[in-house]
Amino acid sequence: MKKFGLSVIALVLSLAFANFASAAENAMVRIFHASPDAPAVDVYVNGDVVVEGAEFKDATDYLELPAGKHMVEIYPAGDMSNAVISTELEVMAGQAYTVAAINDLANLELSVTTDTMMVEEGKTKVRVGHFSPDAPTVDVGLIGGDALFSGANFKDVTDYSELDAGTYDLEIRTTDGTQVLDLSGTTLNANTVYSVYAVNTASNLEVVVLTDATMMPSEMPQTGMGGTANSASTNLWVYALIGGVAITSIIGLRRFQKNN
């Protein structure tokens, strides 16, 4: 009976740590349609469809993808006769990425950036991406105040800036101070990481705000806005809990053996 108990505990532990290792071998990839004049698209990875009918400004949750090289192909929705993008994407284990289709349809290309999942407890973290093909170089900052991000050109994605959580009256402005988009009342929540993308044409400039991660105090970050990524993070906690229960059981069994 004792041998059986130890065997069960060993099996539980091996499954828990095997699943933990498997999760750590994957990357998290989010796909973002940021081309203003491109039609809805289907996205294929290694020949398998992962996104169908994504329209301008649509973004997926984070999807798990094994580390390594993958062929990414983008087609007009429902039409596989001619890929508008066909390229190889390499991702690393434990990293998160945003893969954005940018530029106008005639010059469609992919922007690949590495995302962060971590933020100091009680703080917020934000970065800005300039994905408007015909917009000039811009700054993002407080209305009438200092720039938080300076000199962003088309295709640029800034580094993250860590700020106090709160509501900010922000603006996108040209480098000479002319406002091009009023972002008053922008709320940045504590324990949350954001990517703010300027999209569309210069005459119709707008922003898309994506949540890269949310983190409750003393917890691991949850990536994206739910879906696969949240499930993966939750699984890590489940595996850790299983491992803890198993270890506790081993200690209890050894004490039982000593007393008997």
N, C-alpha and C positions, 0 to 999 in steps of 0.2 A: 504493500500500500504506500509506504514511504517512497519507494522507487518510482511508483506511478505518479505520485504527487510531484516529485522533482522533475519527471519527464514532461508533465503538463506545463509546469512553470517554465522549463527550458524552451518548450515549443512556443509559448506565448511571448517570451522574451525575444526569441529569434524572429518571429513574425513581426513584432513591433519594430525592432531595429532594422529589419529588412525593408519594411515599408518606409521608415524614416530615411534610410539611405536612398531608396528609390526616389522619394520626393526631392531629396537634395541633389539628385543627378539631373533634374529638369530645370529649364528656364521658364520664365513667365513672359508671354508676348501678347501685347495689345495692338490691335489694328485700327487705324484711324483714317477715314476718308476725308482729306482736306483739300481736294482739288475742286475749285469752284464751278468749272464748266464740264467736269467729267460726269458721265451718266452713272447710274447705280452699277455696282460691280459685284462679281463673285471672286473670292480669293481661294486659291488652291495652294496647299503645301504638300510637296512630294506627291502630287497627283490626286490628293484627296481634298474635297471642298471643305473649308473651315468657316467660310462666311458667304452667305448668299444675299444678294440684293441690298448691299450696303450703299446708302445714299450719302451725298455730301453732308458732312458734319457728324455722321454716325461713327461711333467708336465701340469696339467690343469690350467686354470684360477681359481680364488677363486669361490667356489660354496656356496650358502647360505644353511645353515642347521639349523633347529630349535635347540635351546638349549636343552640339555638333553643327554640321552644315546641312542646310535644307533648301530645296528649290521652291521659290515662291513665284506664283504666276497669278496675274490679275486679268480678268476678262470682263467685258461688258456683261451685265447680268443676263443669264440665259443664253449666251452666245460664246461657245468655245472655239470659234473658227480662227480667231486671231487675238493673242494675248497683247494687252497694252503695256504690261510690264512682265518681264521674265528675268529673274535674277536669283543668285545664290545668297542665302542669309546664314551667317554663322552666329550661334548663340552659345553662351557659357552657362554652366550649371550654377544655380543659385542666384542668377542675375534676372532682372526684369527689364523689359524693353518696350518702347513704343515704336511701332513701324507705321509711318504715315505716308500715304500717297499724296504728293504735293505737286505744285505747279499747275499750269493749264494743261488741257488735254493733249495738246500737240507736243508738249514737253514733259509729260508725266514722268515722275521719278519717285523713288522711295527715300524717305528720311528715317534713319534708324538712330535712336537715342537710348542711352542707358538710364533707367529710372531708379530713384532711391526709395526705399521703404521705411527708412528710419527718421525719426524726429525727436528732439529733446522733449521730455514730458512737459506738458503745459504750453508748448510752443506750436507754431505752425510753420510750414516750409512751402515755398512756392518758387516756380520758375516760369519763364515766358518763352514761347516759341513764335517766331515771325514766319507765318505761312501764307501771307498775302502776296501773290506774284508781282503785282504792280505797285505795291505800297512802298514809300520811301523808307529810309533808315529812321527808326523811331526810338524814343525813350518811353519808359513806363515809370510813373511816379505819382506822388501825392499831388492833387490839384493845387497849383500855385506853390508847390514845395519841391523838395529834392527828388531826384530820380532814384528809383530802386534798381532799375535796369537801364543801362545807357547804350546807345549805338547799336541797336539790334537791326541787322540787315535781313533781307529775305533769305530763308532757309536756316537762319540762326536759331538755336535753342540755348538759352542762357544757363548758367549754373544755378543751382538752387540757392535761395536766400532764406535764412531762418528768421522769423519775426515773432513778435508777441501776437497772440491770437486776438481777433477783434474785427471791427468793421472799419474799412478804409475808404476814403474818397479818392479813388485813383483815376488816372487818365492815361491814354496813349497819345503821345504828342510827337511832332517832328522835332528834330534836334535844335531848331530855332525857337521852340516853345509853343508852336501852334497846335492846339488841341485837335486831334482827329477822331477821338472816341472817348466819351465820358463814361467812366466806370464807377460813378459814385455809389456808395453803399455796398461795396464788395466785402462780403463776410468771409473771413478765413478762420475756420474753427481750430480749436486746440487739438493737438495730437493728430494732425492731419497733414498730408502732403498733397500738393496740387501742381498740375501743369495747366497753364493758361495760354491758349493758342489764339493768335490773331489770324483770322481766316477771311476768305472772300476777297473781292477786289477792293481797291483803295476807296472807290466811291460808295461801297456798301460794306465797309469794314465792320466786323463783329468778332466776338470772342467765344470760344468754346472752352469751358472749364472742366477738366477731368480730374478725378480723385485718384491719385497714385496709390495712396495707402491711408488707412485710418488705424489708430492704435489707442486702445484704452490703457490707462495707467498700469504699468507692470505687466503688460501683455505683449505678445508678438504682434507685429503689424498685420493688418488684413489688406491685401492688395486689391486695387480696383474698386468696383462698385458691387461686388458680389460674385455669383457664379462660380466657375471653376477655381478661381484663385482663392476665394474665401473657403471653399471646401478643402483645398490643399492645406491652408494654414490651420484650419480646424482639425484636420487629420493629424497634423504634427502634435497638437495638444492631446488628441486621443491616444496616439502612440506613446507619448510620454506618460500619460496617466496609466495606461496598461503596464508599461514598464515599472512604474512606481508600485502598482498593486502587486506585480509579480515579485519585486524585490522584498516588499513587506511580507509577502507570503513565505519567501525563503527564510527570512529572519524568524518568523513565527514557527516554521517547521523545525528549524534548528533548535529553537528553545524547547519545542515539544520533545525532540529527540533527547535533549539533555535531561529533561525531567522524567523521562521514561526509559 
